[in-house]
Amino acid sequence: MKRTNLVKAFAVMAIMAAGAFFVGCANSAGGYTSKYAVGDIVLNDGTKVSYDVAKDYSDEELTNLKAKAIAVIFKADTENNKALGVGLIEEGGDPWCIKDALAYNINISSIQCIKDGDEGNYTFSVDTDGSDNFEQIKEKLLKTNPSSDTDDESRYKAFYFAINYKNAVGSNVKNSVYEDGWYLPTLAELYDIYKEKTTVNGAITVCDKNQLGDSWYWSSSQHSYDEYACSFNFATGAFYENTKNHLNNVSIAIRAFD
């Protein structure tokens, strides 16, 4: 091979090697790949099944799925945030808190979830993550009272349904690694579920549980009026406020998954 051709060959090889190096760097530093997708069904053994796969399961596979399913993902994980899933069991008839509860006539402004924008394109501010809202209620009460009554489950039933979700009949959560970490969602988190309602309800149906329907659902969000908390309707996407001792709303539980 002539010297000039040999030099050209080495040059081409060097360029190709450099290109491969930079491509490799781009891949290793590239975009985040989500572990979960909307509609994924989380099982109590730590595995997951996509809705598209599960809806084509055989009867035997569905029986096994139903015995292990604990949640449906409504918000995929990102580089900075864990995925969020909604539990498959709901409970009606619980108040946000009873009228005698210390939090009834107090405005816990730190857990207000302020809605802005137009229908179908709402944004939320102040408090959008409900995972510590019950703790914030306790902290607020201790600032104005010598003690808090938040340890009394009978006074804050909607919150405790979520906190004790492992005890809900049919939840499949007890004795799994997912026993703890459940909470009552904020208005923003309820809206996130609503945006994915078709897929979420499809996956819930595969698990043989009741779909999120036309009831009003409690949020953990405080309204601007002291004795009111915010609620949400999955059938219409409407927002409302109820006195905290209202008994006709439904409670659900959500949790982060990593």
Rosetta silent file (secondary structure, phi, psi, omega in degrees, C-alpha in Angstrom):
SEQUENCE: MKRTNLVKAFAVMAIMAAGAFFVGCANSAGGYTSKYAVGDIVLNDGTKVSYDVAKDYSDEELTNLKAKAIAVIFKADTENNKALGVGLIEEGGDPWCIKDALAYNINISSIQCIKDGDEGNYTFSVDTDGSDNFEQIKEKLLKTNPSSDTDDESRYKAFYFAINYKNAVGSNVKNSVYEDGWYLPTLAELYDIYKEKTTVNGAITVCDKNQLGDSWYWSSSQHSYDEYACSFNFATGAFYENTKNHLNNVSIAIRAFD
SCORE:     score description
SCORE:     0.000 S_00000001
   1 L     0.000  134.918  179.528    0.000    0.000    0.000 S_00000001
   2 L   -65.838  152.836 -178.385    1.379    3.419   -0.861 S_00000001
   3 H   -57.050  -42.596 -177.584    2.352    5.682    2.000 S_00000001
   4 H   -64.151  -39.310  178.584   -0.301    8.261    1.065 S_00000001
   5 H   -68.078  -37.481  178.852   -3.047    5.622    1.063 S_00000001
   6 H   -63.553  -42.030  178.321   -1.819    4.238    4.381 S_00000001
   7 H   -62.603  -42.802  179.179   -1.960    7.696    5.937 S_00000001
   8 H   -62.599  -40.493 -179.294   -5.492    8.184    4.586 S_00000001
   9 H   -62.968  -45.242  177.901   -6.557    4.807    5.990 S_00000001
  10 H   -63.375  -36.244  179.949   -5.230    5.664    9.453 S_00000001
  11 H   -64.605  -44.337  179.023   -6.926    9.069    9.269 S_00000001
  12 H   -62.069  -43.580  179.517  -10.278    7.481    8.436 S_00000001
  13 H   -61.277  -40.292 -179.909   -9.860    4.978   11.277 S_00000001
  14 H   -64.485  -41.869  179.452   -9.020    7.781   13.679 S_00000001
  15 H   -64.012  -43.073 -179.825  -12.103    9.759   12.648 S_00000001
  16 H   -63.773  -42.154  179.607  -14.305    6.674   13.011 S_00000001
  17 H   -63.639  -43.154  179.517  -12.839    5.911   16.440 S_00000001
  18 H   -63.049  -40.674  179.161  -13.357    9.496   17.561 S_00000001
  19 H   -63.150  -42.195  178.794  -16.934    9.389   16.291 S_00000001
  20 H   -63.054  -38.668  179.634  -17.596    6.152   18.149 S_00000001
  21 H   -61.908  -46.241 -177.411  -16.143    7.668   21.309 S_00000001
  22 H   -70.518  -34.543  175.720  -18.360   10.721   21.148 S_00000001
  23 H   -63.104  -43.404  178.511  -21.425    8.640   20.302 S_00000001
  24 H   -60.084  -41.306  178.360  -20.656    6.459   23.316 S_00000001
  25 H   -64.440  -41.335 -179.376  -20.374    9.538   25.520 S_00000001
  26 H   -62.963  -39.454 -179.991  -23.633   10.900   24.162 S_00000001
  27 H   -67.436  -41.709 -176.795  -25.393    7.630   24.958 S_00000001
  28 H   -71.253  -26.730 -179.997  -23.994    7.400   28.476 S_00000001
  29 L  -107.993   17.701 -174.163  -24.925   11.000   29.191 S_00000001
  30 L   -77.378 -164.347 -175.913  -28.127   10.908   27.172 S_00000001
  31 L   -66.360  154.747 -179.195  -31.772   11.289   28.161 S_00000001
  32 L   -72.890  136.164  176.664  -33.273    9.575   31.180 S_00000001
  33 L  -102.764  118.253 -177.209  -35.122    6.311   30.547 S_00000001
  34 L   -68.687  140.967  175.919  -38.186    5.923   32.751 S_00000001
  35 L   -77.933  -35.017 -176.929  -38.563    2.688   34.686 S_00000001
  36 L  -115.222  153.594  173.766  -42.350    3.024   34.771 S_00000001
  37 L  -125.448  154.657  177.082  -44.950    4.037   32.193 S_00000001
  38 L   -57.724  131.660 -178.843  -48.497    5.273   32.686 S_00000001
  39 L    97.688  -12.742  176.249  -50.768    2.257   33.010 S_00000001
  40 L   -59.359  137.804  177.800  -48.142   -0.074   34.441 S_00000001
  41 E  -100.251  118.739 -178.566  -49.628   -2.382   37.062 S_00000001
  42 E   -88.826  132.686 -179.302  -47.386   -2.675   40.109 S_00000001
  43 E  -105.026  157.008 -174.390  -47.358   -6.049   41.864 S_00000001
  44 L   -73.748   -3.738  175.716  -46.629   -6.726   45.529 S_00000001
  45 L   -96.054    7.068  177.141  -43.536   -8.783   44.680 S_00000001
  46 L    93.672   -1.343  178.441  -41.787   -5.712   43.260 S_00000001
  47 L   -97.465  176.776  178.869  -42.451   -6.440   39.596 S_00000001
  48 E  -144.792  157.145  178.057  -44.713   -4.638   37.144 S_00000001
  49 E  -134.030  132.425  179.366  -46.796   -5.477   34.091 S_00000001
  50 L   -72.386  150.719  179.139  -47.737   -3.001   31.373 S_00000001
  51 H   -59.465  -42.088 -178.272  -51.431   -2.462   30.701 S_00000001
  52 H   -61.072  -34.322  177.821  -50.999   -3.383   27.028 S_00000001
  53 H   -76.813  -45.692 -173.949  -49.560   -6.761   28.017 S_00000001
  54 H   -64.104  -34.211 -176.147  -51.964   -7.454   30.882 S_00000001
  55 L   -69.995  -12.252  176.325  -55.130   -6.852   28.870 S_00000001
  56 L  -106.257   12.855 -179.575  -54.178   -9.805   26.639 S_00000001
  57 L   -65.703  153.906  171.456  -53.444  -12.162   29.533 S_00000001
  58 L   -74.768  168.976  179.144  -54.948  -15.627   29.740 S_00000001
  59 H   -59.102  -40.233 -179.820  -57.428  -16.422   32.511 S_00000001
  60 H   -65.903  -42.891  178.671  -54.694  -18.106   34.530 S_00000001
  61 H   -65.593  -38.458  178.946  -52.353  -15.152   34.159 S_00000001
  62 H   -65.578  -38.566  178.218  -55.138  -12.735   35.130 S_00000001
  63 H   -60.450  -43.085  178.464  -55.905  -14.722   38.274 S_00000001
  64 H   -67.120  -40.048  179.222  -52.274  -14.431   39.342 S_00000001
  65 H   -62.046  -47.392 -177.525  -52.204  -10.716   38.443 S_00000001
  66 H   -61.034  -30.896 -178.759  -55.327   -9.937   40.464 S_00000001
  67 H   -77.115  -16.059 -175.494  -53.839  -11.612   43.530 S_00000001
  68 H  -117.681  -17.603 -174.175  -50.705   -9.450   43.398 S_00000001
  69 E   -65.302  134.160  179.620  -51.733   -6.092   41.878 S_00000001
  70 E  -124.979  -21.289 -175.604  -51.453   -3.127   44.261 S_00000001
  71 E  -162.844  160.914  173.088  -51.383    0.040   42.134 S_00000001
  72 E  -121.516  130.503 -179.029  -51.549    1.553   38.664 S_00000001
  73 E   -71.863  128.504  175.716  -48.968    4.121   37.605 S_00000001
  74 E  -114.416   -8.235  177.997  -50.475    7.478   36.628 S_00000001
  75 E  -146.353  116.636 -177.115  -47.267    9.490   36.441 S_00000001
  76 L   -69.638  155.085  177.201  -44.024    8.092   35.074 S_00000001
  77 L   -72.873  152.297  174.678  -40.723    8.661   36.838 S_00000001
  78 L  -124.325 -178.582 -179.563  -38.278   11.287   35.631 S_00000001
  79 L   -60.631  -29.884 -175.523  -34.643   11.926   36.379 S_00000001
  80 L  -110.696   -6.122 -175.860  -35.644   13.993   39.420 S_00000001
  81 L  -136.851  142.248  177.015  -38.960   12.449   40.490 S_00000001
  82 L   -75.205  160.561  174.553  -40.208    8.985   41.332 S_00000001
  83 E   -69.719  154.456  177.062  -43.199    7.460   39.579 S_00000001
  84 E  -120.541  136.522  178.507  -46.606    7.825   41.243 S_00000001
  85 E  -129.898  151.082  179.797  -49.245    5.106   41.424 S_00000001
  86 E  -105.064  135.490  177.207  -52.812    4.988   42.692 S_00000001
  87 E   -65.511  158.898 -172.247  -54.050    2.151   44.893 S_00000001
  88 L   -91.160   -6.642 -178.615  -56.821   -0.074   43.566 S_00000001
  89 L  -113.068  138.970  175.558  -59.151    0.200   46.565 S_00000001
  90 L  -124.579  164.163 -179.081  -61.201    3.253   47.539 S_00000001
  91 E  -137.880  130.805  179.483  -63.347    4.056   50.555 S_00000001
  92 E  -104.192  159.797  172.735  -66.429    6.236   50.780 S_00000001
  93 L    89.188    5.842  179.849  -68.094    8.023   53.658 S_00000001
  94 L   -96.287  139.111  173.495  -65.035    9.286   55.537 S_00000001
  95 L   -79.307  155.849  170.268  -64.653   12.940   56.545 S_00000001
  96 L   -59.247  -48.569  167.200  -61.459   14.865   55.905 S_00000001
  97 L  -156.151  158.860  179.368  -61.735   15.482   59.624 S_00000001
  98 L   -79.604  165.690 -174.734  -64.616   15.580   62.063 S_00000001
  99 L   -65.392  -27.084  179.383  -66.052   18.861   63.294 S_00000001
 100 L   -83.173   -6.828 -179.700  -64.469   18.427   66.733 S_00000001
 101 L   -68.420  147.184 -177.852  -60.993   17.941   65.279 S_00000001
 102 L   -63.348  -26.946 -177.579  -58.527   20.728   65.952 S_00000001
 103 L   -83.119   -4.774 -173.735  -57.860   21.149   62.223 S_00000001
 104 L   -63.667  -48.015 -175.678  -61.513   21.758   61.349 S_00000001
 105 L  -102.429   21.535  179.824  -61.576   25.536   61.904 S_00000001
 106 L  -116.809  137.508  176.959  -57.931   26.221   61.101 S_00000001
 107 L   -92.760  110.466  177.985  -56.570   27.218   57.709 S_00000001
 108 L   -90.760   84.463 -170.442  -53.405   25.241   57.024 S_00000001
 109 H   -63.420  -25.705 -178.017  -52.195   27.560   54.275 S_00000001
 110 H   -68.410  -15.920  178.314  -49.030   25.545   53.600 S_00000001
 111 H  -111.637   20.879  170.016  -51.154   22.728   52.130 S_00000001
 112 E   -75.271  139.536  178.549  -53.274   24.880   49.863 S_00000001
 113 E  -117.544  103.763 -171.462  -52.995   23.805   46.217 S_00000001
 114 E   -87.741  122.568 -179.563  -53.696   26.824   44.038 S_00000001
 115 E   -91.543  139.666  177.209  -55.181   26.124   40.599 S_00000001
 116 E  -143.304  159.257  177.113  -54.475   28.415   37.639 S_00000001
 117 L    98.927 -171.656 -176.817  -55.053   28.364   33.894 S_00000001
 118 L  -101.194  160.349  179.829  -57.830   27.132   31.627 S_00000001
 119 L   -55.185  131.952 -178.205  -59.760   23.882   31.645 S_00000001
 120 L    88.805   -9.652 -178.656  -57.635   21.074   30.264 S_00000001
 121 L  -143.119   41.977 -177.477  -54.438   23.021   30.859 S_00000001
 122 L   -74.480  148.523  168.861  -54.400   23.744   34.568 S_00000001
 123 E  -122.962  159.868 -175.239  -51.249   24.381   36.553 S_00000001
 124 E  -133.496  148.755 -179.273  -50.900   24.221   40.325 S_00000001
 125 E  -139.961  176.976 -176.934  -48.740   25.991   42.859 S_00000001
 126 E    74.650  -82.024 -177.180  -47.884   26.215   46.575 S_00000001
 127 L  -127.015  107.393 -179.487  -48.402   22.569   47.598 S_00000001
 128 L  -111.430   -9.660 -178.939  -48.567   19.922   44.868 S_00000001
 129 L  -112.031  113.761 -174.905  -47.026   16.979   46.745 S_00000001
 130 H   -87.727    3.757 -172.473  -49.288   15.480   49.405 S_00000001
 131 H   -63.153  -23.940  179.297  -46.778   13.053   50.900 S_00000001
 132 H  -119.223   15.798 -175.599  -46.171   15.273   53.943 S_00000001
 133 H   -64.757  -39.115 -179.657  -49.500   17.108   54.178 S_00000001
 134 H   -67.174  -35.357  176.473  -50.733   15.265   57.241 S_00000001
 135 H   -66.666  -36.063  177.713  -47.463   16.033   58.998 S_00000001
 136 H   -66.702  -34.341  175.115  -47.906   19.699   58.070 S_00000001
 137 H   -62.146  -46.330  179.044  -51.344   19.663   59.690 S_00000001
 138 H   -59.027  -45.517 -179.636  -49.788   18.311   62.866 S_00000001
 139 H   -62.763  -39.553  178.978  -47.060   20.960   62.817 S_00000001
 140 H   -64.136  -42.674 -179.042  -49.632   23.723   62.323 S_00000001
 141 H   -64.983  -37.865 -178.765  -51.723   22.502   65.260 S_00000001
 142 H   -69.627  -17.436  176.661  -48.713   22.349   67.572 S_00000001
 143 H   -78.755  -22.807 -175.715  -48.030   26.019   66.861 S_00000001
 144 H  -119.079   -4.170 -179.048  -51.437   27.041   68.177 S_00000001
 145 L  -135.895  153.733  177.985  -52.243   24.254   70.655 S_00000001
 146 L   -66.977  -20.728  178.440  -50.368   22.560   73.490 S_00000001
 147 L  -150.861  169.945  178.428  -50.862   19.240   71.693 S_00000001
 148 L  -113.322  150.435  177.579  -52.141   17.809   68.427 S_00000001
 149 L  -104.669   15.663 -175.706  -55.031   15.394   67.953 S_00000001
 150 L   -72.509   -9.018  175.179  -53.699   13.957   64.681 S_00000001
 151 L   -79.859   -9.679 -179.528  -52.813   10.669   66.393 S_00000001
 152 L   -90.372  103.533 -175.330  -56.532    9.989   66.775 S_00000001
 153 H   -60.969  -30.174 -177.355  -57.521    8.082   63.637 S_00000001
 154 H   -68.692  -15.093 -178.653  -61.237    8.612   64.291 S_00000001
 155 H   -92.803  -19.856 -175.200  -60.770   12.369   63.790 S_00000001
 156 L  -136.189   61.586 -168.826  -58.994   12.233   60.412 S_00000001
 157 H   -66.237  -39.101  179.988  -60.461    9.195   58.689 S_00000001
 158 H   -62.663  -41.826  178.290  -59.747   10.107   55.053 S_00000001
 159 H   -64.878  -42.918 -176.862  -56.075   10.641   55.849 S_00000001
 160 H   -73.957  -24.758  171.609  -55.809    7.445   57.841 S_00000001
 161 H   -58.087  -45.072 -179.553  -57.454    5.392   55.119 S_00000001
 162 H   -70.229  -46.910 -178.141  -54.480    6.348   52.944 S_00000001
 163 H   -59.163  -40.948 -178.931  -51.839    6.077   55.675 S_00000001
 164 L   -99.671   32.234 -175.192  -53.118    2.616   56.650 S_00000001
 165 H   -56.619  -28.133  179.307  -53.830    1.540   53.101 S_00000001
 166 H   -58.580  -24.101 -178.646  -52.124   -1.800   53.746 S_00000001
 167 H   -88.354   -5.936 -179.777  -55.139   -2.699   55.892 S_00000001
 168 L   -67.075  128.878 -179.246  -57.685   -2.032   53.139 S_00000001
 169 L   -61.301  125.635  178.973  -59.435   -5.266   52.200 S_00000001
 170 L    89.077    3.002 -177.988  -58.287   -6.374   48.757 S_00000001
 171 L   -74.948  -22.813 -178.063  -55.318   -3.999   48.571 S_00000001
 172 L    62.911   19.457 -173.216  -52.786   -6.875   48.377 S_00000001
 173 L   -95.860  -33.212 -173.399  -50.302   -4.611   50.165 S_00000001
 174 L   -57.288  138.301  179.858  -49.945   -6.152   53.625 S_00000001
 175 L    68.279   19.264  173.456  -46.644   -7.965   54.266 S_00000001
 176 L  -109.973  175.660  178.763  -45.090   -6.507   51.123 S_00000001
 177 L   -75.077   -3.269 -176.739  -42.324   -3.917   50.779 S_00000001
 178 L  -105.707   21.113 -177.663  -45.030   -1.390   49.892 S_00000001
 179 L   -62.333  -38.048 -174.958  -46.827   -1.310   53.253 S_00000001
 180 L  -106.308  168.740  175.053  -45.775    2.245   54.059 S_00000001
 181 L    95.683    1.012  178.931  -45.608    5.506   52.128 S_00000001
 182 L   -81.901  147.393 -178.805  -49.265    5.782   51.051 S_00000001
 183 E  -154.784  164.068  177.273  -50.968    9.147   51.356 S_00000001
 184 L   -78.584  125.235 -173.651  -54.022   11.205   50.431 S_00000001
 185 L   -72.523  156.141  172.359  -53.278   13.045   47.156 S_00000001
 186 L   -76.624  172.745  174.776  -53.330   16.783   46.616 S_00000001
 187 H   -59.194  -39.910  179.998  -55.671   18.452   44.149 S_00000001
 188 H   -64.350  -39.834 -179.448  -52.780   18.564   41.659 S_00000001
 189 H   -71.231  -35.308  173.470  -52.125   14.846   42.027 S_00000001
 190 H   -62.380  -39.991  178.756  -55.816   14.035   41.552 S_00000001
 191 H   -66.081  -35.730  176.078  -55.714   16.102   38.367 S_00000001
 192 H   -61.642  -39.507  176.207  -52.660   14.144   37.203 S_00000001
 193 H   -64.652  -44.017 -178.265  -54.691   10.953   37.603 S_00000001
 194 H   -58.520  -39.869 -178.939  -57.616   12.507   35.732 S_00000001
 195 H   -63.060  -24.933 -179.589  -55.429   13.369   32.743 S_00000001
 196 L  -112.375   23.246 -171.286  -54.569    9.668   32.414 S_00000001
 197 H   -57.217  -42.187 -176.541  -58.016    8.405   33.442 S_00000001
 198 H   -60.139  -49.095  179.907  -58.676    6.286   30.348 S_00000001
 199 H   -68.389  -44.371 -178.716  -55.463    4.285   30.693 S_00000001
 200 H   -61.769  -46.788  179.859  -55.598    4.138   34.489 S_00000001
 201 H   -66.081  -34.272  175.684  -59.204    2.941   34.518 S_00000001
 202 H   -61.358  -44.317  179.462  -58.416    0.387   31.821 S_00000001
 203 H   -68.083  -38.172  178.121  -55.629   -1.060   33.951 S_00000001
 204 H   -62.720  -39.394  179.314  -57.813   -0.987   37.068 S_00000001
 205 H   -64.010  -40.435  176.531  -60.482   -2.949   35.182 S_00000001
 206 H   -58.068  -34.873  179.619  -57.920   -5.595   34.204 S_00000001
 207 L   -81.353    1.852  177.288  -57.208   -5.958   37.931 S_00000001
 208 L    64.933   37.809  176.568  -60.940   -6.515   38.509 S_00000001
 209 L  -117.644  168.206 -178.176  -61.352   -3.433   40.709 S_00000001
 210 L   -74.041  133.597  177.936  -63.770   -0.510   40.545 S_00000001
 211 L   -67.727  157.198  171.621  -62.848    2.293   38.147 S_00000001
 212 L   -68.065  117.247 -167.826  -62.399    5.860   39.326 S_00000001
 213 L  -111.753 -144.841 -172.020  -65.936    7.071   38.737 S_00000001
 214 L   -94.780   15.526  176.610  -68.311    9.991   39.044 S_00000001
 215 L   -79.356  165.644  170.333  -67.976   10.446   42.804 S_00000001
 216 E   -89.630  133.435 -174.762  -66.292   13.381   44.463 S_00000001
 217 E  -113.263  134.418  177.709  -62.867   12.436   45.792 S_00000001
 218 E   -66.849  139.803  163.391  -61.116   14.006   48.754 S_00000001
 219 E  -105.369  168.107  174.276  -57.798   15.743   48.265 S_00000001
 220 E   -89.754    9.155 -174.054  -55.439   16.535   51.109 S_00000001
 221 E   -87.331  130.957  175.257  -55.524   20.185   50.013 S_00000001
 222 E   -74.151  137.800  173.410  -56.846   22.915   52.274 S_00000001
 223 L   -82.281  170.828  179.270  -59.307   25.370   50.730 S_00000001
 224 L   -68.973  -24.446  174.196  -58.947   29.126   51.261 S_00000001
 225 L   -86.611  138.731 -172.041  -61.830   28.973   53.779 S_00000001
 226 L   -51.333  -50.500 -170.340  -60.817   27.583   57.150 S_00000001
 227 L   -91.507   15.419 -178.471  -63.384   24.801   57.496 S_00000001
 228 E  -118.376  145.827  171.700  -63.265   23.657   53.860 S_00000001
 229 E  -124.675  163.493 -173.210  -61.053   21.177   51.978 S_00000001
 230 E   -93.643  145.759  177.337  -60.862   20.573   48.228 S_00000001
 231 E  -132.763  168.323 -172.907  -62.424   17.716   46.282 S_00000001
 232 E  -144.433  145.644 -179.634  -62.338   16.523   42.666 S_00000001
 233 E  -113.635  119.824 -176.786  -64.683   14.675   40.305 S_00000001
 234 L   -75.763  -19.380  179.118  -63.137   12.131   37.908 S_00000001
 235 L   -74.789  -39.481 -173.668  -66.196   12.006   35.662 S_00000001
 236 L  -111.339  -16.441 -174.810  -66.214   15.720   34.827 S_00000001
 237 L    76.077   19.068 -176.782  -62.789   16.971   35.884 S_00000001
 238 L   -87.627  152.263  176.837  -64.492   19.510   38.137 S_00000001
 239 E  -107.989  148.315 -179.979  -63.077   21.011   41.326 S_00000001
 240 E  -152.067  173.893  174.961  -65.117   21.708   44.416 S_00000001
 241 E  -132.710  141.541  178.792  -64.848   22.452   48.122 S_00000001
 242 E  -130.798  152.716  170.875  -66.618   20.730   50.988 S_00000001
 243 E   -59.252  146.780 -172.077  -66.751   21.279   54.705 S_00000001
 244 L   -63.938  -18.857  179.113  -64.095   19.072   56.222 S_00000001
 245 L   -95.824   11.358  179.425  -66.689   16.909   57.993 S_00000001
 246 L   -60.739  138.137 -172.240  -68.538   16.131   54.724 S_00000001
 247 L  -109.699    3.161 -174.878  -69.397   12.409   54.525 S_00000001
 248 L  -101.566    3.312 -179.721  -70.203   11.834   50.849 S_00000001
 249 L   -90.346  162.697 -179.577  -66.719   11.975   49.365 S_00000001
 250 E  -108.025  146.481  178.488  -64.466    9.056   48.445 S_00000001
 251 E  -113.668  138.490  172.122  -60.867    8.552   49.593 S_00000001
 252 L  -128.085  169.698 -179.177  -58.052    6.975   47.602 S_00000001
 253 L  -126.902  140.967  175.818  -54.380    6.413   48.344 S_00000001
 254 E  -126.511  168.544 -175.762  -51.318    7.070   46.205 S_00000001
 255 E  -158.517  152.538  173.699  -47.653    6.269   46.589 S_00000001
 256 E   -86.301  145.702  178.607  -44.260    6.875   44.998 S_00000001
 257 E  -129.612  135.954  178.371  -42.489    3.958   43.302 S_00000001
 258 L  -130.485    0.000    0.000  -38.793    3.704   42.437 S_00000001
